[in-house]
């Protein structure tokens, strides 16, 4: 998948899916298959580290109670606020989403110069933020509701916490309808990898 040289065009895919349905797992498999992979959750964490401008904005909106004594963001405290209030969630998204998009869009030409022929950007709110307009194809990783609930319970989330996060996104059926490809992730890694191979196999 990684081609060194000139005279080819790098393809850009967006990868999304429901919470706990396997986006990160799919991203790791795609890395092993030779794709460049950018995870916007990782970018969001980096943008909210001490010293980052976004942190000052978050403090101004949500207050000092969302920070520890060393000035680090208490993510669980912030999550309680934003997933309990749609207006609060919109405020946080207004701070982070433009910055996140700026970071991953800046990475694309660097990876093209390094010879990648296909790059995948993992964006949980891909369709909600209309990021598909900046990408050529989209993949939705999905699974059954029972499997999703089991995986979220393994993370230690309560039913209430899981429900609030699920409700903050488009229904998975809608994401599946909007995506160019769907990778169904109820079975093991081999099955998921086989699907991803088929999806990207004709896209090099």
N, C-alpha and C positions, 0 to 999 in steps of 0.2 A: 504493500500500500504506500510505502514511502519511496518516492522516486527522486533521485538526485539528478539535477540537470535543469535545462530550460526548455521552453517551448511547450509546456503543458499548463493547463488551468487547474487550480486547486478547487476541489468541490467543498461546499460547506453544508453540513447537516445540523439541524437542531434536534436535541433529544429531550423529551419531556415524559410525563407520566404521573400517576397518582403517588401520594405519600406512601412510602413503604413498599412500592411495587417493583423496585429494582433499578432505578436510574443509575445510582452509583456503581452497582454491580455491572450493569451494561457498559458503563463508561470504562471500567477497568478491563472488561473483555475487549472492547474496541481498541484500547491502548495496546493490548497484547497482539491484536491483529494489525498493528502498525499505524493506526490513525492518531492524529493529534487530537487530544481531548482537553477541553476547557470546562471546568465545573464552576458555575456561577455561585454556588453555595460557598465554595472556597474563596472566591473573590469577595463575597459579602463579608466573610469573617475577617479577611485581610483589611477591608475598608473600615472595619469597626475595631481595629486594634488601637491602643493608645498612640496619640500623636497624629492620627488621621483626621482630616477636616470634618468628615461625616460625623465623627463622634461628638464634636462640639454642637452640631446641629441637633443630634439626637438628645443630648443633655438639655438643650434649650427647649425642646418640645416635650420631652417625657420626664424631665426632672432628675435631680441628683440621686433619687432613690433607686435608679436603675444602674447605679455604679457602686463598686466597692471602694474601700478606703484608698486603694492605689490607683483609682481612676479607670479600672477595667469594667467593661460593660457586663452587667449581670443579665445574661441572655434569657434565663428562665423568667426573671422578673419582667423584662421587656416583653417577652412572649405572652405573659399573662395579660398585659395591657393590650397588645395589638390584636391578639386573637379573640379578645373579648369585646372589641369595638371596631366596627368597620371603618369609621372615620380615622381612628388611631392607626389602623393598618395602612390606610391610604396615605397618611402623613409619613409613615416610615418608608413606604414604597417610593414616595416622591423624593426622599433624601437619597435612597440607595440605588434605585433602578437606573437612573441616568448615568450614575458613576459606574455601575456594573457593566452596562452596555458599552460605555467608553473603553473600559479595560479590555473586554474580550474582542471588541472590534479592532483595537490597536494590536492585539496579538496575531490576528489573521495574516497580515502581510509579512510579519516576522517568520511565521511558520511556512508561508509560501516560499520565502527566500531560503529556508532551510531544506526545501525539497519535499514537503508533505503534499500528497495529492488529494487527501481527504482529511478534513478537520471536523470534529463533532463538538458542539457547544451544548452542555447540559444546562437546561433552563427550566426549572419547575413551573414557572408561570409564563411559559413560552407564548401561548396563544393569548393569555390575559394581557400581556404587555405588547402584543403584536410584533414580537421579535422575529416571527417567521418571515416578515417582509424583507429582512436582511439576510436570509438564508435560502439555499436552493431547495432543500428537501427537509422533511421533518419525520422523526420516528417517535412513536408513543410506546412506552413500556407499560404494560398493564397486567393485571392478574385478577382473580376472583376476589370478591369482598371478604370472604372467609379467610383466605390466605393473607390478605392485607391486614385484617384485624389481628391475626395471629402474629404477624411480623411486628406490628406496632406494640403489641403487648410485650413482645420480647425486648423491645427498647425500654420498657418500663413506663410507658405512657398509660395514663388512665383512659377509660372510655371517653370521658369528657374532653380530655386533652386531644385525643385522636379525632374526635368528631369535629371539634372547632377548627382543626387544621385542614381536615378534609373539606369542610364547608367553605373554607377560604379560597378554594380553587374551583375551576370549572369541573363539572361532573366528568368522571373518567370516560363515560360513553361519548361525551361531546369532544373530548380530546382525541379519542380514537377516530371519530368521524372527520375531524379536521386534519389529522396527520396523513402524510403520504404512505407511511408504513406503520404497522403495529407488530410489536414483539410481545408475545404472550408468555408470561413468566410465572406460571403455576408449577412447572416441573423443575428439573435440576439445571445446573450451569451448562451442561453439554447441550441441552435442548435450546437454551437461550442463545448460546454461542452459535449454534447452527443457524438459527433464524437471523442473527446479526450478519453472519457470513453471507447469507443469501441476499440480504438487503444491500450490503455494501459491495457485494461481488461484482455487480454490473455497473458500479458507479465510480470505478477507479479512473 
